[in-house]
Amino acid sequence: MFPRTALYNPEWLHAAASGGANSLLLTEWLTQAIDLKPGMKVLDLGCGRAASSIFLHREFGVEVWAADLWFSAEENAQRIRDAGCTDAVHPIHADARSLPFEKNFFDVILAIDSYLYFGTDDLYLSYLARYAKPEGIIAIAGAGLTEEIEAEVPAHLKHWWTPDLWCLHSAQWWKRHWEKSGMVEIQQADNLPNAWQYWSAWHKAIAPDNTEEIETLEADQGRYLTYIRVVARLGPNAIPPEPIISIPASYTYKPVTLSRDGDVAS
């Protein structure tokens, strides 16, 4: 399923690991549902160590802004130079909730195994949409669920599950979550077949001591844990709201208390 990823040196990819998923595999899977063309401007939001950003430029000829909060832009710049992509991949240190870009700048906005950390907010998609060109693409791929866990966490997941894992959701949950914003038209929302095997294999390669997660994945065998993909296009009539930064106001003095007879105190 992933002939592009198979051409990359595993040692390079392992050295660029920044999370619990093979970023090239997820990027290749996501881009199979997107028509990327050379010269497009792409935001790789939450890019980690920028392996996905390098992959996007090398494979599709797009210009990429590699934005991440947790990982060093300086380290990413060195990795980008070593990959020969300096002119087309731009490392940025940025918070997903305070992006330093112009409005309507990107043809495509992607988030590889990162959107779940900031995108469950009901207002976030509308904020992010202002950075995409009219009818631009916003798409995500990463860890998720085959179906929502509505009651108790299943017994075979309990020993691994922590409160922060409630950010994991199904592709259908994300579809509804995005549709209710009124900003986008969903083009794809699905799961990666046999995702748990790719997920487990990645951990065995980069974090073999993480036996708890590996054992959980092998006990689950895809019943709940999977990789999800969602691809959306901004609707033709979508008008992202401008963020409220401040509210103009002027102070008018009024006495704070009343006198005992109900008159305004001096």
C-alpha positions in Angstrom: 0.0 0.0 0.0 2.9 2.4 0.6 5.5 2.2 -2.3 6.7 5.7 -1.7 7.5 5.1 2.0 9.3 1.9 1.2 12.0 3.8 -0.7 13.1 5.8 2.4 16.0 4.6 4.7 14.4 3.1 7.9 17.4 4.4 9.9 16.6 8.0 8.7 13.0 7.6 9.5 13.6 6.1 12.9 16.0 9.0 13.7 13.2 11.4 12.8 10.6 9.7 14.9 8.5 12.2 16.9 5.5 10.1 18.0 3.6 6.9 18.1 3.1 6.6 14.3 5.1 6.2 11.2 4.7 9.7 9.8 5.6 8.8 6.2 3.1 5.9 6.1 0.3 8.2 7.4 1.3 11.0 5.0 1.3 8.6 2.0 -2.0 7.2 3.0 -3.5 10.7 3.4 -2.1 12.0 0.2 -3.6 9.1 -1.7 -6.9 10.9 -1.2 -5.6 14.4 -2.2 -4.6 15.8 -5.6 -1.3 17.5 -4.7 0.4 19.4 -7.5 3.9 20.9 -7.8 4.1 24.4 -6.5 1.2 24.1 -4.1 1.6 25.8 -0.7 1.1 23.2 2.1 1.0 23.6 5.8 2.3 20.5 7.7 0.7 21.4 11.1 2.3 19.6 14.0 5.0 18.2 11.8 7.2 16.8 14.6 10.7 16.4 13.3 9.6 17.3 9.8 10.0 13.9 8.1 6.5 14.3 6.7 7.3 17.8 5.4 10.5 16.5 3.6 8.4 13.6 2.2 5.7 15.9 0.9 8.2 18.1 -1.1 10.3 15.2 -2.4 7.3 13.2 -3.6 5.0 15.9 -4.9 7.0 19.0 -5.5 5.0 21.1 -3.1 6.3 24.0 -1.0 5.9 23.1 2.7 5.7 25.1 5.9 6.7 22.7 8.7 5.2 24.0 11.8 5.5 22.5 15.3 5.4 23.6 18.9 7.2 20.8 20.7 10.2 20.1 18.4 13.0 22.4 17.6 12.8 24.4 14.4 16.6 24.6 14.4 17.0 20.8 14.5 14.3 20.5 11.8 16.2 23.1 9.7 19.3 20.8 9.8 17.3 17.8 8.8 15.8 19.7 6.0 19.2 20.9 4.8 20.6 17.4 4.9 17.7 16.2 2.8 18.4 18.9 0.1 15.0 20.6 0.7 16.1 24.0 2.1 14.5 26.1 -0.7 11.1 24.4 -0.4 10.6 23.3 3.2 10.4 26.0 5.8 10.7 25.1 9.5 8.5 27.2 11.8 8.2 27.1 15.6 4.5 27.8 16.1 1.5 27.1 18.3 -1.5 25.6 16.4 -3.7 28.1 18.2 -1.6 31.1 17.3 -0.4 30.6 13.8 1.8 33.3 12.2 0.5 33.1 8.6 -1.5 35.3 6.3 -5.1 34.7 5.7 -6.0 32.5 2.6 -2.3 31.5 2.2 -2.3 27.7 1.9 -3.7 25.4 -0.9 -3.6 22.5 1.5 -3.4 22.1 5.3 -2.4 18.7 6.7 -2.0 17.4 10.2 -0.2 14.0 10.6 -1.0 12.4 14.0 -1.2 15.8 15.6 -4.7 17.3 15.1 -6.2 15.3 18.0 -4.1 17.4 20.4 -5.7 20.7 19.5 -8.6 20.1 17.1 -11.3 18.7 19.4 -12.3 22.3 20.3 -15.6 23.1 18.5 -14.2 26.4 17.3 -10.8 25.3 16.1 -11.7 24.3 12.5 -13.2 27.7 11.9 -10.0 29.3 13.1 -7.8 27.1 11.0 -9.9 27.5 7.9 -9.0 31.2 7.6 -5.5 30.2 6.6 -6.7 28.1 3.7 -7.4 29.5 0.2 -11.1 29.5 -0.9 -12.1 25.9 -1.5 -8.8 24.7 -0.1 -8.2 21.3 1.4 -7.9 20.5 5.2 -7.0 16.9 6.0 -5.8 14.8 8.9 -4.5 11.3 9.6 -3.5 9.7 12.8 -4.4 7.6 15.8 -8.1 7.0 16.4 -10.9 4.6 17.2 -13.0 2.4 15.0 -16.1 3.5 17.0 -16.7 5.8 19.9 -16.3 4.5 23.5 -19.5 5.8 25.0 -19.5 4.0 28.4 -16.6 2.3 30.2 -13.3 1.7 28.6 -13.1 -1.9 27.4 -11.4 -4.2 29.9 -8.5 -5.0 27.6 -7.7 -1.3 27.2 -8.0 -0.2 30.8 -4.4 -0.9 31.9 -3.1 1.3 29.1 -5.8 4.0 28.9 -5.2 7.4 30.5 -7.5 10.5 30.7 -5.6 12.2 27.8 -6.6 9.3 25.5 -10.2 10.6 25.4 -8.9 12.8 22.5 -9.0 9.7 20.4 -12.1 9.6 18.2 -13.5 7.7 15.2 -13.4 8.9 11.6 -17.2 9.4 11.8 -16.9 11.5 14.9 -14.4 13.8 13.2 -16.8 13.9 10.1 -19.7 15.1 12.3 -17.4 17.4 14.3 -16.2 19.2 11.1 -19.6 19.2 9.4 -21.3 21.1 12.2 -18.8 24.0 11.8 -20.4 24.8 8.4 -17.0 25.4 7.0 -16.2 22.2 5.0 -17.5 19.5 2.7 -16.2 16.1 3.7 -14.6 14.1 0.9 -13.2 11.1 2.8 -13.6 9.7 6.3 -12.3 6.2 6.9 -9.9 3.8 8.7 -6.7 2.3 7.5 -7.1 -1.5 7.1 -4.9 -3.5 9.5 -3.8 -0.2 11.2 -3.1 -1.9 14.5 -0.4 -4.0 12.8 1.4 -0.9 11.4 1.0 0.8 14.8 2.5 -2.1 16.7 5.3 -2.6 14.1 6.3 1.1 14.5 6.6 0.8 18.3 8.6 -2.4 18.0 11.0 -0.5 15.8 11.4 2.7 17.7 10.3 2.0 21.2 10.5 -1.8 21.9 10.5 -1.1 25.6 7.0 0.3 25.4 5.6 -3.2 26.0 2.4 -1.9 27.5 1.2 -0.2 24.3 2.5 -3.1 22.1 0.6 -5.6 24.2 -2.5 -3.5 24.2 -2.5 -3.2 20.4 -2.0 -7.0 20.0 -4.8 -7.7 22.5 -7.1 -5.3 20.7 -6.3 -6.4 17.2 -8.1 -3.5 15.6 -11.4 -3.8 17.5 -11.1 -0.2 18.7 -7.6 1.1 18.0 -6.9 2.2 14.4 -5.6 5.0 12.2 -8.2 7.4 10.9 -8.2 9.7 7.8 -10.5 12.7 7.1 -10.2 14.9 4.0 -12.4 18.0 3.6 -12.7 21.0 1.2 -13.7 24.4 2.3 -17.3 25.0 1.1 -17.7 27.5 -1.8 -19.6 29.8 0.5 -17.5 29.3 3.7 -16.5 32.6 5.3 -14.2 31.8 8.3 -14.8 34.3 11.1 -12.2 36.7 12.1 -10.8 35.9 15.5 -11.7 38.3 18.4 -8.4 39.7 19.7 -9.8 42.6 21.7 -13.1 44.4 22.3 -13.1 48.2 22.1 -14.3 49.8 25.3 -14.0 53.0 27.3 -14.3 53.3 31.0 -17.1 55.4 32.6 -17.0 56.1 36.3 -20.0 54.9 38.3 -20.1 54.7 42.1 -19.7 51.2 43.4 -22.2 51.2 46.3 -25.5 52.8 47.3 -26.1 54.7 50.5 -28.3 53.2 53.3 -31.4 55.1 52.0 -30.9 53.8 48.5 -29.3 56.9 47.0 -26.0 56.6 45.1 -23.1 56.9 47.4 -20.7 59.7 46.8 
